Amino acid sequence: MNKFLKWLFVAFVTLILLPFTILFFIFRKAKGVPVAHPENLENLDEDAKEYVKSKGSTTDIGTRYKYLRITDKLTPVRPSVHVGLVEDKKINGPKGTQLPIRIYTPIADGPYKVMLYFHDGGFINGSIQTTDALARDIVEETGFKVITVDYRLAPDSPFPAAIEDAYTALEWAHSHPASLGYDGTGFIVAGEGAGANLAAVISIMARDKKSPATISEQLLFSPITDIFSRDASVLYPSFDTFDEGFVLTKDGLDKMFSLYIADNYNLKYNPLVAPIRTKDLSNLPPALIISAQFDPLRDQSRKYAEALKKADVTVDYHEIERVTHGYMEHLPRAASHVLQLVNKFVK
């Protein structure tokens, strides 16, 4: 009997307690330490308050991103938001790679306006799993067919891997109009944060390459348009104004960008890294640019909107009050408001 109890205890520790302990450690490390200042919380709406109080500051993202990648994969889908069909595919990517994509088809029959959506995560985190709920909301609210792209992440695959993957996804969509039920009116490219950077960059690439894959609109939600450096606060005061207490921090951004360009700081002036550095911004697709009031990246959004307007690009710029960065994935009411703006903007 004692021997049986001994083996039962070993089995309990090995099969239940140890895996649970490991998972608890991973989730705790991934969560990080929230930094919520009462004076900041007073200025935020209810969704943003809860987000700031529960979400770990990105200041230590350099030690947490590997744990976040594990928890990203465990993000649950939200089947309560019904779409017609969800398909996971792997398409041929650059240099012999396989590029995972997820295709969301509306319940209504096509043809469809097709959107390629690129997730946020500072170039080092995020996946098609973390944007699953948002993608379903986009389909439901707009009627677009949505393709999310699991582009390669730094530091394993630094610049230009993510851009190559994003552009490959655009070319793939163009070459499969029948299977997508594409309406032929041009593709929408969209994203938040790092994903918005990719959307902006491939809009420029498609123009320069004279791509047959026409982009009809670029929807840029709090885009990263310039690579952060310690002197960037002169150009973008919001880096200092909202440096701490709103989840995304200056130190966190610095680490993300360093990993993305593999510490090759000569790249920070490359327009494929920082689209606002592009010498000629004319003849680009109309842009809907959204910023958050309490976001270190707010002033980058403003400046890029101004730069596009100076180049005679059609721009619709909005700043969402009382919210932080991450509103599309984490703040439902703000995201719903943005999708209303999308419906007004996209013809």
Residue pairs with C-beta under 8 A, 6 or more apart in sequence:
26 67
26 70
26 71
27 67
27 71
29 64
29 67
30 56
30 64
30 67
30 68
30 70
30 71
31 55
31 56
32 55
32 56
32 57
32 58
32 60
32 61
32 64
33 56
33 57
33 60
34 52
34 53
34 54
34 55
34 56
34 57
35 57
35 59
35 244
35 245
36 52
36 53
36 245
37 244
37 245
40 52
40 245
40 246
40 294
41 49
41 52
41 53
43 294
43 322
44 52
44 294
44 322
44 323
44 324
45 322
45 323
45 331
45 333
45 334
47 323
47 330
47 331
47 332
47 333
47 334
48 294
48 322
48 323
48 324
48 327
48 331
48 334
51 247
51 324
51 326
51 330
51 331
52 245
52 246
52 247
52 324
55 247
55 326
55 330
56 64
56 247
57 244
57 247
57 249
57 252
58 122
58 247
58 248
58 249
58 251
58 252
58 253
58 255
58 256
59 244
59 249
59 251
59 252
60 252
61 122
61 124
61 252
61 255
61 256
62 255
62 259
65 124
65 125
65 259
68 125
69 125
69 127
69 153
72 121
72 125
72 126
72 127
72 129
72 130
73 127
73 129
75 127
75 129
75 130
75 132
77 129
77 132
77 133
78 132
78 133
78 136
81 133
81 136
81 137
81 140
82 107
82 136
82 140
83 104
83 105
83 106
83 107
83 136
83 139
83 140
84 105
84 106
84 107
84 108
85 103
85 104
85 105
86 102
86 103
86 104
86 105
87 102
87 103
87 105
88 100
88 101
88 102
88 128
89 100
89 101
89 102
89 103
90 98
90 99
90 100
90 101
91 98
91 99
91 101
91 168
91 169
91 172
92 98
92 99
92 168
92 172
93 99
93 164
93 165
93 168
94 161
94 164
94 165
94 168
95 164
97 152
97 165
99 149
99 150
99 151
99 165
99 168
99 169
100 128
100 149
100 150
101 128
101 147
101 148
101 149
101 150
101 169
101 172
102 128
102 132
102 135
102 147
102 148
102 150
103 145
103 146
103 147
103 180
104 135
104 136
104 138
104 139
104 145
104 146
104 147
104 148
105 112
105 139
105 145
105 181
106 112
106 139
106 140
106 143
106 144
106 145
108 143
110 145
110 181
110 182
110 183
111 181
111 182
111 183
111 184
112 143
112 144
112 145
112 180
112 181
112 182
112 183
113 142
113 143
113 144
113 145
113 183
113 185
113 188
113 346
114 144
114 145
114 146
114 147
114 173
114 180
114 182
114 183
114 187
114 188
115 138
115 142
115 144
115 145
115 146
115 147
115 187
115 188
115 189
115 190
115 219
116 147
116 148
116 149
116 166
116 169
116 170
116 173
116 187
116 188
116 189
116 190
116 199
117 131
117 134
117 135
117 138
117 146
117 147
117 148
117 149
117 190
117 191
117 195
118 148
118 149
118 151
118 166
118 189
118 190
118 191
118 194
118 195
118 196
118 198
118 199
119 126
119 127
119 128
119 130
119 131
119 148
119 149
119 191
119 192
119 194
119 195
119 329
120 126
120 191
120 192
120 193
120 194
120 195
120 196
120 326
120 328
120 329
121 127
121 130
121 153
121 193
121 194
121 195
122 193
122 194
122 252
122 253
122 256
122 257
122 260
123 153
123 154
123 159
123 162
123 194
123 197
123 256
123 257
123 259
123 260
124 153
124 154
124 155
124 256
124 259
124 260
125 153
126 153
126 194
126 195
127 150
128 135
128 148
128 149
128 150
130 329
131 148
131 329
132 148
133 329
134 328
134 329
134 335
135 146
135 148
137 335
137 336
137 339
138 144
138 146
138 339
138 342
139 145
139 146
141 336
141 339
141 340
141 342
141 343
142 339
142 342
142 343
142 346
144 188
144 346
145 180
145 181
145 182
147 169
147 173
147 180
149 165
149 166
149 169
151 161
151 162
151 165
151 166
151 169
151 198
152 161
152 162
152 165
153 162
154 161
154 162
154 259
154 260
154 262
155 259
155 260
155 262
158 259
158 260
158 261
158 262
159 260
159 261
159 262
159 267
159 272
159 273
160 272
162 194
162 198
162 260
163 198
163 201
163 202
163 205
163 272
166 189
166 198
166 199
166 201
166 202
167 202
167 205
167 206
170 187
170 189
170 202
170 206
170 211
170 213
170 215
171 211
171 213
173 180
173 182
173 187
173 213
174 187
174 211
174 212
174 213
176 182
177 184
185 216
186 214
186 215
186 216
186 217
186 285
187 213
187 214
187 215
187 216
188 215
188 216
188 217
188 218
188 219
188 346
189 199
189 202
189 203
189 215
189 217
189 218
189 219
189 285
190 196
190 199
190 218
190 219
190 220
190 221
191 197
191 198
191 199
191 219
191 220
191 221
191 223
192 221
192 222
192 326
192 327
192 328
192 329
193 221
193 222
193 223
193 224
193 297
193 325
193 326
194 224
194 256
194 260
196 219
196 220
196 221
196 222
196 223
196 224
197 223
197 224
197 225
197 275
199 218
199 219
199 220
199 223
200 218
200 220
200 223
200 225
200 275
200 287
200 304
201 271
201 272
201 275
202 215
203 215
203 218
203 284
203 285
204 271
204 272
204 275
204 278
204 281
204 284
205 211
205 272
206 213
206 214
206 215
207 283
207 284
215 285
216 285
216 286
216 346
217 285
217 286
217 287
217 288
217 345
217 346
218 284
218 285
218 286
218 287
218 288
219 287
219 288
219 290
219 342
219 345
219 346
220 287
220 288
220 289
220 290
220 301
220 304
221 290
221 327
221 328
221 338
222 290
222 291
222 292
222 295
222 297
222 298
222 301
222 325
222 327
223 275
223 289
223 297
223 300
223 301
223 304
224 297
224 300
225 274
225 275
225 276
225 300
225 301
225 303
225 304
226 232
226 235
226 236
226 268
226 274
226 276
226 277
226 300
226 303
227 257
227 261
227 267
227 268
227 273
227 274
228 239
228 250
228 253
228 254
228 257
229 265
229 268
230 254
232 239
233 239
233 240
233 250
235 299
235 303
236 296
236 297
236 299
236 300
236 303
237 299
238 295
238 296
238 297
238 298
238 299
238 300
239 250
239 253
239 296
239 299
240 250
241 296
242 248
242 294
242 295
242 296
242 298
243 249
243 250
243 296
246 294
246 295
246 296
246 324
246 325
247 324
247 325
247 326
248 295
248 296
248 297
248 324
248 325
248 326
249 296
250 296
253 296
253 297
257 268
260 273
261 267
261 268
261 273
267 273
268 274
269 277
270 277
271 277
271 278
271 279
275 304
276 300
276 303
276 304
276 307
280 311
281 307
281 308
281 310
281 311
281 313
282 311
282 312
282 313
283 313
284 308
284 311
284 313
285 313
286 313
286 314
286 315
286 316
286 345
287 305
287 308
287 313
287 314
287 315
287 316
288 315
288 316
288 318
288 341
288 342
288 345
288 346
289 301
289 304
289 305
289 308
289 315
289 316
289 317
289 318
290 301
290 317
290 318
290 319
290 320
290 338
290 341
291 297
291 298
291 301
291 302
291 317
291 318
291 319
291 320
292 298
292 319
292 320
292 323
292 324
292 325
292 327
292 334
293 319
293 320
293 321
293 322
293 323
294 322
294 323
294 324
295 301
295 323
295 324
295 325
296 325
297 325
298 319
301 317
301 319
302 317
302 319
305 315
305 317
308 315
309 315
316 341
316 345
318 341
320 327
320 334
320 337
320 338
323 331
323 334
324 331
327 334
327 335
327 338
328 334
328 335
328 338
329 335
